[in-house]
C-alpha cells in the first residue's frame, strides 16, 4: 500500500484556498482581519498536509484507530425515553404536515414576529 503522494507534489507550493469564496458558500460574513487569519491558518494546514504526503510510508503497517492492542469496552444499548414528536413539533418555529419547516439555503431569516406568525398560520392549516 503506497500513500506517498510526495512524487506528485514535490517542489510545488500547496494550493491557495479562496477564503472569501468558501465563506460565501458557508454563508459566513468575515471581517477583513478574519479573512486574512483564515487564509494563513488554511495555508498552514495545506502545507502540513503536503509535508505528510511527502513522507515515505511504504513499509509502515496500517493502523485502524487508536485501539490497536488496547481493550475496547462496549456497553449495552439501553432504551431511553426522549421527546415525543408532538412535544418536539411544539418547540420548533414552523411546522407543516408534521415536518419541521426551515429556510432554504441562502434565504434570509425572518424576524421572530414573522416566524411566530408563520407558525400560527401553518398550525391553523394543519388543524383544518
Secondary structure, DSSP 8 states (H G I E B T S, - for coil): -----HHHHTT-------HHHHHHHTT----HHHHHHHHHHHHHHHHHHHHHHTS--TT-----STTTTS--------------HHHHHHTSS-EETTEE----TT-----HHHHHHHHHHHHHHHH-
